[in-house]
Amino acid sequence: MKQTELRTRLEKRARKAGVSLSPAVADRLEVYYRLLASWNTKINLTGLNLADTTPESIDRLLVEPLVAAKYVPPGVARMIDIGSGGGSPAIPLALAIPGVQLVMVESKTRKSVFLREAVRALELPDAEVVTARVEELLARPDLHETQDLVTVRAVRIEASLFTTLQAFTKPGGSVFMFRGAAADPQWGDFSPLLTWRATFPLVEATRDRLLVFEKRKASLR
């Protein structure tokens, strides 16, 4: 696909979702998408059709994180993404938050290699890729309750996940969970430290949603 055609499709899908896309961010999203499409022919980074650049692939990989960026609280400086895979939503979301320090956690080595190449190509000096299972990072004190924003997509919802997510989230920080249209369980049954705040639609065509949680601050006695 020609550069102008990809750019036109991206800008069109962003406008349809109500997102204002700056030229600088659009340029870097193009670089990311083309790199992802190239590597996806060698290793399975996403099951979406990147060869033909379908509206679904642009919406889910690029536009949804940009929509989510509208709900990021002011002052977010540190962000960790769990199970980063091909880099979405982490990379597009980070591109929309100037100056954010990003940690991407991916257990598969080959996917981590891609993520490091994406970091290099996009010139993200404040991004780190960690090849590990997320549970292994619970022993890292530099990550414990230090993240303003924790993001996660396409994982099974269970109590242990919420326990892990809140361990990285600073008191008053947020957890962004990217979910499909299927019904979800009652969130209060999972973690007393994470409070569900809101559910936002992302892109109408995909019917995906953004679930926003906040970590309770310690009460003063």
SEVEXPA-191142 format. One record per residue (C-alpha): residue in one letter; residue number from 1; z, x, y. Coordinates in steps of 0.1 Angstrom, whole numbers, plus 5000, padded with zeros to 4 digits. Example, Ala and Ser with C-alpha at 12.3 -4.5 7.8 and 13.67 -1.06 7.14 Angstrom:
res, n, pz, px, py
A, 1, 5078, 5123, 4955 $
S, 2, 5071, 5137, 4989 $
end
This chain:
res, n, pz, px, py
M, 1, 5000, 5000, 5000 $
K, 2, 4991, 5013, 5035 $
Q, 3, 5020, 5021, 5058 $
T, 4, 5010, 4995, 5083 $
E, 5, 5009, 4968, 5056 $
L, 6, 5043, 4976, 5043 $
R, 7, 5057, 4977, 5079 $
T, 8, 5041, 4944, 5087 $
R, 9, 5056, 4927, 5056 $
L, 10, 5090, 4942, 5063 $
E, 11, 5091, 4930, 5099 $
K, 12, 5078, 4896, 5089 $
R, 13, 5105, 4891, 5062 $
A, 14, 5132, 4904, 5086 $
R, 15, 5122, 4879, 5113 $
K, 16, 5121, 4851, 5088 $
A, 17, 5157, 4860, 5079 $
G, 18, 5168, 4861, 5116 $
V, 19, 5172, 4899, 5116 $
S, 20, 5162, 4921, 5146 $
L, 21, 5147, 4953, 5132 $
S, 22, 5146, 4984, 5155 $
P, 23, 5117, 5008, 5151 $
A, 24, 5140, 5036, 5140 $
V, 25, 5156, 5016, 5112 $
A, 26, 5122, 5002, 5101 $
D, 27, 5108, 5037, 5098 $
R, 28, 5137, 5049, 5076 $
L, 29, 5135, 5017, 5055 $
E, 30, 5098, 5024, 5048 $
V, 31, 5107, 5059, 5037 $
Y, 32, 5134, 5046, 5014 $
Y, 33, 5113, 5019, 4999 $
R, 34, 5083, 5042, 4992 $
L, 35, 5106, 5068, 4976 $
L, 36, 5123, 5041, 4955 $
A, 37, 5089, 5027, 4944 $
S, 38, 5077, 5062, 4934 $
W, 39, 5108, 5071, 4914 $
N, 40, 5109, 5037, 4898 $
T, 41, 5077, 5045, 4879 $
K, 42, 5097, 5073, 4862 $
I, 43, 5132, 5059, 4858 $
N, 44, 5144, 5024, 4858 $
L, 45, 5160, 5020, 4892 $
T, 46, 5153, 4983, 4897 $
G, 47, 5136, 4956, 4877 $
L, 48, 5119, 4943, 4908 $
N, 49, 5081, 4947, 4912 $
L, 50, 5077, 4975, 4936 $
A, 51, 5041, 4983, 4928 $
D, 52, 5028, 4952, 4946 $
T, 53, 5056, 4950, 4972 $
T, 54, 5064, 4914, 4966 $
P, 55, 5084, 4893, 4992 $
E, 56, 5112, 4892, 4967 $
S, 57, 5115, 4930, 4964 $
I, 58, 5115, 4933, 5002 $
D, 59, 5140, 4905, 5006 $
R, 60, 5165, 4917, 4980 $
L, 61, 5163, 4954, 4985 $
L, 62, 5159, 4957, 5023 $
V, 63, 5164, 4924, 5041 $
E, 64, 5196, 4912, 5024 $
P, 65, 5216, 4943, 5034 $
L, 66, 5203, 4939, 5069 $
V, 67, 5215, 4903, 5070 $
A, 68, 5249, 4914, 5056 $
A, 69, 5252, 4940, 5084 $
K, 70, 5256, 4911, 5109 $
Y, 71, 5290, 4904, 5093 $
V, 72, 5303, 4939, 5093 $
P, 73, 5334, 4940, 5115 $
P, 74, 5334, 4963, 5146 $
G, 75, 5347, 4999, 5141 $
V, 76, 5336, 5004, 5105 $
A, 77, 5335, 5042, 5100 $
R, 78, 5338, 5047, 5062 $
M, 79, 5321, 5028, 5035 $
I, 80, 5319, 5031, 4997 $
D, 81, 5294, 5014, 4974 $
I, 82, 5302, 5009, 4938 $
G, 83, 5275, 5011, 4911 $
S, 84, 5248, 5022, 4936 $
G, 85, 5219, 5023, 4912 $
G, 86, 5187, 5025, 4933 $
G, 87, 5206, 5026, 4965 $
S, 88, 5205, 4989, 4977 $
P, 89, 5225, 4975, 4994 $
A, 90, 5242, 5007, 5003 $
I, 91, 5214, 5027, 5020 $
P, 92, 5198, 4999, 5041 $
L, 93, 5233, 4987, 5051 $
A, 94, 5243, 5022, 5061 $
L, 95, 5211, 5026, 5081 $
A, 96, 5222, 4995, 5101 $
I, 97, 5257, 5009, 5108 $
P, 98, 5252, 5039, 5130 $
G, 99, 5275, 5068, 5122 $
V, 100, 5291, 5053, 5091 $
Q, 101, 5303, 5077, 5064 $
L, 102, 5289, 5065, 5031 $
V, 103, 5300, 5073, 4995 $
M, 104, 5277, 5060, 4967 $
V, 105, 5293, 5059, 4932 $
E, 106, 5268, 5059, 4903 $
S, 107, 5277, 5067, 4867 $
K, 108, 5242, 5075, 4855 $
T, 109, 5230, 5111, 4862 $
R, 110, 5193, 5103, 4867 $
K, 111, 5200, 5076, 4892 $
S, 112, 5224, 5099, 4910 $
V, 113, 5196, 5125, 4913 $
F, 114, 5175, 5098, 4930 $
L, 115, 5202, 5089, 4954 $
R, 116, 5207, 5125, 4964 $
E, 117, 5170, 5128, 4970 $
A, 118, 5171, 5096, 4992 $
V, 119, 5200, 5110, 5012 $
R, 120, 5179, 5142, 5018 $
A, 121, 5147, 5123, 5027 $
L, 122, 5165, 5100, 5051 $
E, 123, 5186, 5128, 5066 $
L, 124, 5219, 5111, 5060 $
P, 125, 5244, 5139, 5067 $
D, 126, 5274, 5117, 5063 $
A, 127, 5264, 5104, 5028 $
E, 128, 5279, 5116, 4995 $
V, 129, 5268, 5107, 4960 $
V, 130, 5294, 5108, 4933 $
T, 131, 5283, 5108, 4896 $
A, 132, 5312, 5091, 4879 $
R, 133, 5326, 5058, 4866 $
V, 134, 5344, 5041, 4894 $
E, 135, 5377, 5041, 4875 $
E, 136, 5376, 5079, 4875 $
L, 137, 5378, 5079, 4913 $
L, 138, 5411, 5061, 4914 $
A, 139, 5427, 5096, 4910 $
R, 140, 5411, 5108, 4942 $
P, 141, 5437, 5105, 4970 $
D, 142, 5410, 5110, 4997 $
L, 143, 5395, 5077, 4987 $
H, 144, 5426, 5057, 4981 $
E, 145, 5430, 5029, 5008 $
T, 146, 5407, 5048, 5032 $
Q, 147, 5375, 5027, 5032 $
D, 148, 5368, 5003, 5060 $
L, 149, 5341, 4986, 5039 $
V, 150, 5336, 4984, 5001 $
T, 151, 5304, 4970, 4988 $
V, 152, 5293, 4960, 4953 $
R, 153, 5263, 4941, 4937 $
A, 154, 5254, 4929, 4903 $
V, 155, 5286, 4935, 4884 $
R, 156, 5307, 4913, 4862 $
I, 157, 5335, 4896, 4880 $
E, 158, 5369, 4902, 4864 $
A, 159, 5404, 4910, 4875 $
S, 160, 5401, 4947, 4868 $
L, 161, 5372, 4949, 4892 $
F, 162, 5392, 4934, 4921 $
T, 163, 5421, 4958, 4914 $
T, 164, 5397, 4987, 4916 $
L, 165, 5380, 4975, 4948 $
Q, 166, 5412, 4969, 4966 $
A, 167, 5424, 5004, 4957 $
F, 168, 5397, 5019, 4979 $
T, 169, 5400, 4994, 5007 $
K, 170, 5423, 5002, 5036 $
P, 171, 5447, 4974, 5047 $
G, 172, 5427, 4951, 5070 $
G, 173, 5394, 4964, 5055 $
S, 174, 5366, 4944, 5040 $
V, 175, 5350, 4940, 5006 $
F, 176, 5314, 4928, 5006 $
M, 177, 5302, 4913, 4973 $
F, 178, 5265, 4905, 4969 $
R, 179, 5261, 4876, 4944 $
G, 180, 5235, 4854, 4930 $
A, 181, 5234, 4816, 4933 $
A, 182, 5255, 4809, 4901 $
A, 183, 5289, 4794, 4905 $
D, 184, 5318, 4818, 4907 $
P, 185, 5355, 4815, 4896 $
Q, 186, 5385, 4809, 4918 $
W, 187, 5390, 4842, 4937 $
G, 188, 5427, 4837, 4941 $
D, 189, 5431, 4842, 4904 $
F, 190, 5420, 4878, 4906 $
S, 191, 5439, 4898, 4932 $
P, 192, 5468, 4889, 4954 $
L, 193, 5458, 4917, 4978 $
L, 194, 5422, 4905, 4985 $
T, 195, 5418, 4873, 5005 $
W, 196, 5385, 4855, 5004 $
R, 197, 5373, 4850, 5040 $
A, 198, 5338, 4835, 5039 $
T, 199, 5306, 4831, 5019 $
F, 200, 5274, 4836, 5038 $
P, 201, 5238, 4829, 5027 $
L, 202, 5216, 4860, 5027 $
V, 203, 5179, 4852, 5023 $
E, 204, 5168, 4816, 5017 $
A, 205, 5141, 4826, 4992 $
T, 206, 5165, 4845, 4969 $
R, 207, 5194, 4821, 4973 $
D, 208, 5218, 4851, 4971 $
R, 209, 5251, 4851, 4989 $
L, 210, 5275, 4875, 5005 $
L, 211, 5311, 4870, 4997 $
V, 212, 5335, 4886, 5021 $
F, 213, 5371, 4895, 5013 $
E, 214, 5398, 4911, 5034 $
K, 215, 5426, 4933, 5022 $
R, 216, 5460, 4921, 5033 $
K, 217, 5479, 4943, 5056 $
A, 218, 5515, 4952, 5046 $
S, 219, 5540, 4928, 5061 $
L, 220, 5567, 4942, 5083 $
R, 221, 5602, 4934, 5074 $
end
